[in-house]
Amino acid sequence: MKKLVLLLVIQFIISSISGTLPQTNSREGSTIVSFLPQGYGIKLLNSYGTSSILNDVSNLGFMNPANISDFENYSLGFSYQFNTSIDEAWIADFGTSRVYNFYPQSAGGIVKWNDFTFGLGFGQKYNGTLDMDPIPVTTVQQPDGTGEFFQVKQETMIHSYSLTAAYSFKELLQTTNDITLGFRYSLNHLLRNEEIWHSSGSATDYGRNIAVGLSYKINLNDQQQLILGTNLETKSDFKAKYEIDNNILIIYDPEDTNHIQIPAETDNFYLSHTLPFELRFDLGVDATTDLKLLANLSRLFWKTKSTILEDQIEFSFSTIYDINEMFRASLGFYSTKCEFTDTFYSQLNEGLNTIFLTGGLKINIDKLSIDLALADSHLFSGDYTKQTIGKLAIGINL
C-alpha cells in the first residue's frame, strides 16, 4: 500500500508557502508572518486626498493626533472601503484581495473640553489575502491528478483601536496663530487565518504603539491659513501563537478510505511581525479663499539588520476646491514604492512601484456629511499594484 502525504505538518506547509515571500521581521523561536505589501492600502484616504492634517473624522486613528482639534465638538463618523482584487500580486501568480468587507474600514468620534480634544478611533491597518488557484491532488498512480483539488486560504487583518488627546496653546500664547500638541495610544490586533484542505489554523496577538504630533497654524489673513504638521508613530510588535483547529492533521491514502489522523505539535510555533516606525510631514495652504493645497511626505522605517526591505517613502499632493457651502471636491495623487535589497526579490521592485490618482467629493447637509473618495493605480503603476479603491464615509456633528 502506497501512501501519499498531502498534509505533512501544517506548520511546514504554511512556512513553505510563506517562504516565497520576503521576511519582514525575525525573532528567535518564531516564524515570520509574511504580508503582501498591497494589503496595507492607503489608510489616510478620504475626499481631501491623503493628508495627515486635513482628513475625515472617521480616520482620526491614522491622522496627525494634533489635528483632531480641527473637528467640531461631538463629531462622529465611520467609513467602508472596497478594493478590486489583484490577480497577479506576487511571484508565482499569487494574487490578493480584501476580506470581510462588512467590517468598517475606520470609525472615530471626538469630544471637546476647553482647549482639550479627545478622540476614540478604530481602523484597519492591514487587510488582505494570499490568493492562489486550487491545487490538484496527485498520487503515484495518477501523477496528472485524481480530479480532486484542495484550496489554500490565507487571510490576514490588523485592526487598531486608539485613544487620542490634543491640546491647543492658542489662548495660552495669546496669539492669532495656533500651536497644537497631540498624543495617541493604539492597541493593534493581528488576526491570521489559514486553511489547507481539511486542516485550518489561526494566530492572534496584540501589539501596542504610540504617536505624537505637532501642528502649527499661521493665519495669513482673515480667510487664509498656512498649516505645518509633523507626527511620528512608533513600531508595533506581534508574536502570535499558532493554533490548529482540533490539533489534528490528515494523511491521505489514495488506496484506502481510512485516512490517518495524527496530532499536530504547535506548542512552540509562533508567527511574528512588526509594523514599522513612521514619520510624517504635512503642509497645507489656502492658495485662495476657495482653493487649498495639501502635501504629505512620509517615511516608513522597514529597514533593519534582519530584513531585506528598504525604508518606504510615500508622497502625496492634492488640491481642494470649495464649489459652494455644500460641495467640496479634490484631485491629487499618492505615490509609494516597496523595495527589496535581496538579489532575488529585487526583480519585483519595478512591479511594486505605485502611483494612485485620487479624487473625492465632500457633501455637507446640515449636520450630516458624506465623504466619497476614489483612488486608481492602473495608469502609472507596476503590474503588481494595479488596483481601484473606493471609500464611503458618513459623519455627523451632534
C-alpha positions in Angstrom: 0.0 0.0 0.0 1.5 3.3 -1.1 0.6 6.4 0.8 0.9 10.0 -0.4 1.2 12.6 2.3 -0.7 15.6 1.2 -0.5 17.4 4.5 2.6 16.5 6.4 2.8 19.1 9.1 0.7 22.2 8.6 3.4 24.4 10.1 5.9 23.2 7.5 3.4 23.8 4.6 2.4 27.2 5.8 6.0 28.3 6.3 6.9 26.9 2.9 4.2 29.0 1.3 5.2 32.0 3.3 8.8 31.3 2.4 8.0 32.6 -1.1 7.6 36.0 0.5 10.3 38.2 2.0 10.9 38.2 5.7 10.0 41.5 7.4 10.9 40.6 11.0 12.9 37.9 12.7 12.8 36.6 16.3 14.3 33.6 17.9 11.8 30.7 18.2 9.3 32.1 15.8 8.3 32.1 12.1 7.9 35.4 10.3 4.5 36.4 9.2 4.8 37.4 5.6 2.5 40.1 4.3 1.8 41.1 0.7 2.5 44.9 0.7 -0.7 45.7 -1.2 -2.7 44.8 2.0 -1.6 47.9 3.8 -3.6 50.0 1.4 -4.0 53.8 1.8 -5.2 54.2 5.4 -5.4 58.1 5.2 -7.6 58.1 2.0 -10.6 60.5 2.2 -12.3 63.0 0.0 -9.4 65.5 0.5 -6.7 63.1 -0.6 -4.3 61.5 1.9 -3.3 64.4 4.1 -2.5 63.7 7.8 -3.6 67.2 8.9 -6.8 67.7 7.0 -8.9 64.5 6.9 -12.3 62.9 7.8 -13.3 62.3 11.4 -13.6 58.6 10.6 -9.8 58.5 10.0 -8.8 60.1 13.3 -6.9 57.0 14.4 -4.5 57.4 11.5 -4.0 61.1 11.1 -1.8 63.6 12.9 -3.1 63.4 16.5 -2.7 67.1 17.0 -5.2 67.9 14.2 -8.2 66.2 15.8 -8.7 69.6 17.4 -9.9 70.8 14.0 -13.2 68.8 14.2 -16.3 70.3 15.8 -17.4 69.2 19.2 -19.3 65.8 19.3 -18.3 64.8 15.8 -18.7 61.1 14.8 -18.0 59.2 11.6 -17.4 55.8 10.0 -16.2 54.5 6.6 -16.4 51.5 4.4 -13.9 50.6 1.8 -14.0 48.4 -1.3 -10.9 47.3 -3.4 -10.7 45.5 -6.7 -8.7 42.3 -6.4 -5.2 41.9 -7.9 -4.9 38.6 -9.8 -1.1 38.8 -10.1 0.4 40.5 -7.0 3.5 38.4 -6.4 5.8 35.7 -7.5 4.2 32.5 -9.0 1.0 34.3 -9.8 -0.1 34.8 -6.3 -3.0 37.3 -6.1 -4.5 39.3 -3.3 -7.9 40.7 -2.4 -9.8 42.2 0.5 -11.7 40.2 3.1 -14.6 40.8 5.5 -16.0 43.9 3.8 -18.8 44.1 6.3 -16.2 45.4 8.8 -15.9 49.2 8.7 -12.6 50.5 7.3 -12.4 53.1 10.0 -14.5 54.9 12.6 -14.0 57.8 15.0 -15.6 60.3 17.4 -14.4 63.3 19.3 -15.5 65.5 22.2 -14.0 68.8 23.4 -13.4 70.2 26.8 -11.9 73.8 27.0 -8.6 73.6 25.0 -8.6 69.8 25.0 -9.9 67.5 22.4 -10.3 63.7 23.0 -11.0 61.1 20.4 -11.7 57.4 20.1 -10.8 55.6 16.8 -10.9 52.3 15.0 -9.2 51.4 11.8 -7.9 48.6 9.6 -4.1 48.9 9.2 -3.9 45.7 7.1 -6.5 43.7 5.2 -5.5 41.1 2.6 -5.3 37.6 1.4 -2.7 35.4 -0.3 -4.8 34.0 -3.3 -3.8 31.1 -5.4 -5.5 28.6 -7.7 -6.9 25.3 -6.4 -4.1 22.7 -6.0 -4.7 19.3 -7.7 -4.4 16.1 -5.7 -1.9 13.7 -7.3 -0.8 10.2 -6.5 1.8 7.8 -7.7 -0.8 6.0 -9.8 -2.2 9.3 -11.1 0.6 11.8 -11.3 -1.5 14.1 -13.5 -4.2 14.4 -10.8 -7.1 12.5 -9.4 -9.6 15.0 -10.4 -9.8 16.3 -6.8 -8.5 19.7 -5.7 -7.8 21.4 -2.4 -7.8 25.1 -1.6 -5.1 27.0 0.3 -6.6 30.0 2.1 -4.6 32.7 4.0 -6.3 35.8 5.4 -4.7 38.5 7.5 -6.1 41.6 9.2 -4.7 44.1 11.7 -7.3 46.2 13.5 -6.3 49.2 15.5 -8.2 50.7 18.5 -7.0 54.1 19.5 -7.4 56.8 22.2 -6.2 60.3 21.2 -5.8 63.6 23.1 -4.8 67.0 21.8 -4.2 70.4 23.5 -4.3 73.8 21.8 -1.9 76.5 23.1 -3.7 79.3 21.2 -5.3 81.0 24.2 -2.2 80.3 26.4 0.1 82.1 23.9 -2.4 84.9 23.3 -1.8 84.9 19.5 -3.9 84.5 16.4 -1.7 81.6 15.4 -2.3 78.2 16.9 0.1 75.5 18.2 -1.4 72.2 19.0 0.2 69.1 20.5 -1.4 65.6 20.2 -0.8 62.2 21.6 -2.3 58.8 20.5 -2.2 55.3 22.1 -3.1 52.4 19.8 -3.9 48.8 20.6 -3.4 46.7 17.4 -5.0 43.3 16.9 -3.3 40.9 14.5 -5.5 38.0 13.2 -4.3 35.4 10.8 -6.4 32.5 9.4 -5.0 29.6 7.4 -6.8 26.7 5.7 -5.2 23.8 3.8 -7.6 21.1 2.6 -9.1 19.5 5.8 -6.9 21.4 8.2 -7.1 25.0 9.4 -5.4 27.2 11.9 -5.2 30.7 13.3 -2.9 33.0 15.1 -3.8 36.2 17.0 -1.9 38.7 19.1 -2.0 42.3 20.3 0.7 45.0 19.8 0.9 48.5 21.1 2.3 51.7 19.9 2.1 55.5 20.4 2.1 58.5 18.2 3.0 62.1 18.9 2.0 65.0 16.6 2.5 68.8 16.4 0.5 71.3 14.3 1.2 74.9 13.7 -1.3 77.2 12.0 -0.4 80.6 10.7 -3.2 83.0 9.8 -2.2 84.7 6.6 -5.3 86.9 6.7 -9.0 86.5 7.9 -9.7 83.8 5.3 -6.4 82.1 4.5 -4.1 79.8 6.6 -0.8 78.1 6.4 -0.7 74.8 8.3 2.5 72.9 9.1 2.4 69.5 10.8 4.6 66.6 11.8 3.9 63.4 13.6 5.8 60.2 14.4 4.4 56.8 15.3 6.4 54.1 17.0 6.6 50.5 15.8 4.3 47.7 16.9 5.5 44.2 17.5 3.4 40.9 17.3 4.3 37.4 18.4 1.2 35.3 17.9 1.0 31.6 18.9 -0.3 29.4 16.1 -3.2 27.2 16.9 -4.5 24.4 14.7 -8.2 23.5 14.9 -8.8 20.2 16.8 -5.0 19.8 16.8 -5.3 17.2 14.1 -3.6 16.7 10.7 -4.7 14.3 8.0 -2.5 11.9 5.9 -4.3 10.9 2.8 -4.0 7.3 1.5 -5.3 7.1 -2.2 -5.8 3.3 -1.8 -7.7 3.4 1.4 -10.7 5.5 2.5 -9.5 5.3 6.1 -7.3 8.4 6.4 -4.7 8.5 9.1 -5.1 11.3 11.7 -2.1 12.5 13.7 -1.7 15.2 16.4 -0.1 18.5 15.4 2.7 19.8 17.6 2.3 23.5 17.8 3.4 24.3 21.4 6.4 26.3 20.2 5.1 27.7 16.9 4.8 31.4 16.8 4.2 34.0 14.0 6.0 37.3 14.3 5.5 40.6 12.5 6.4 44.3 13.1 4.6 47.4 11.9 7.3 50.0 11.2 8.2 53.3 12.8 6.5 56.1 10.8 7.5 59.8 10.3 5.2 62.2 8.5 5.5 65.8 7.4 2.5 67.8 6.1 1.8 71.2 4.5 -1.5 72.9 3.9 -2.1 76.3 2.5 -5.0 78.3 1.3 -3.9 79.5 -2.2 -7.2 81.4 -2.5 -10.3 81.6 -0.4 -11.8 78.7 -2.4 -8.6 76.7 -3.2 -6.5 74.7 -0.8 -3.3 72.8 -1.5 -2.1 69.8 0.6 1.1 67.9 0.5 2.4 65.0 2.6 5.8 63.3 2.8 6.2 60.1 4.9 8.9 57.6 5.7 8.2 54.1 6.9 11.3 52.6 8.6 11.2 49.0 7.5 14.9 48.5 7.2 16.7 46.6 10.0 19.6 44.2 10.2 17.2 41.2 9.8 15.1 42.4 6.9 15.6 42.7 3.1 13.3 45.7 2.9 14.3 49.3 2.2 12.6 52.1 4.0 9.4 53.1 2.2 8.9 56.7 1.0 5.3 58.0 0.5 4.4 61.3 -1.1 1.0 62.8 -1.9 -0.4 66.0 -3.2 -4.0 67.2 -3.7 -5.9 70.4 -4.5 -9.3 71.1 -2.8 -11.8 73.4 -4.3 -14.9 74.7 -2.5 -17.7 74.6 -5.0 -20.1 76.1 -2.6 -21.1 75.6 1.1 -22.5 72.2 0.3 -19.9 70.7 -2.0 -16.1 70.4 -1.8 -14.1 68.5 -4.4 -10.5 67.4 -4.7 -8.0 65.9 -7.2 -4.5 64.6 -6.4 -2.1 61.7 -6.4 -0.4 59.3 -3.9 2.9 57.7 -4.7 4.7 54.9 -2.8 7.3 52.2 -3.5 8.0 48.9 -1.8 11.7 48.0 -2.5 13.8 45.0 -1.6 17.6 44.7 -1.3 17.8 41.0 -1.8 19.0 40.0 -5.3 16.2 37.5 -5.9 13.3 39.7 -4.6 14.7 42.9 -6.2 13.3 41.8 -9.5 9.9 42.6 -8.1 10.7 46.2 -7.3 9.6 47.6 -10.7 6.3 45.8 -10.4 5.6 47.3 -7.0 6.0 51.0 -8.0 2.7 52.6 -7.2 1.1 55.9 -8.2 -2.6 56.3 -7.3 -4.6 59.1 -8.9 -7.1 60.3 -6.2 -10.3 62.2 -6.3 -13.0 63.0 -3.8 -16.2 64.8 -3.0 -17.4 66.1 0.4 -21.1 66.8 0.7 -22.3 68.7 3.7 -26.0 68.6 4.5 -26.8 70.5 7.7 -25.2 68.4 10.5 -24.6 65.4 8.2 -21.5 64.9 5.9 -20.9 62.3 3.1 -17.3 61.7 2.2 -16.6 60.0 -1.2 -13.1 59.0 -2.2 -11.7 57.1 -5.2 -8.1 56.1 -5.9 -6.9 54.3 -9.0 -3.4 53.0 -9.9 -4.0 51.3 -13.3 -2.5 54.2 -15.3 1.0 54.7 -13.9 1.8 51.8 -11.6 3.7 48.5 -11.8 1.9 45.2 -12.7 1.6 44.0 -9.1 -0.2 47.1 -7.8 -2.9 47.9 -10.4 -6.0 48.5 -8.4 -9.0 50.6 -7.7 -10.1 51.7 -4.2 -13.4 53.2 -3.4 -14.3 54.6 0.0 -17.5 56.0 1.6 -17.7 57.8 4.9 -20.6 59.1 6.8 -20.2 61.8 9.5 -22.4 63.7 11.9 -21.9 66.7 14.1 -24.1 66.5 17.1 
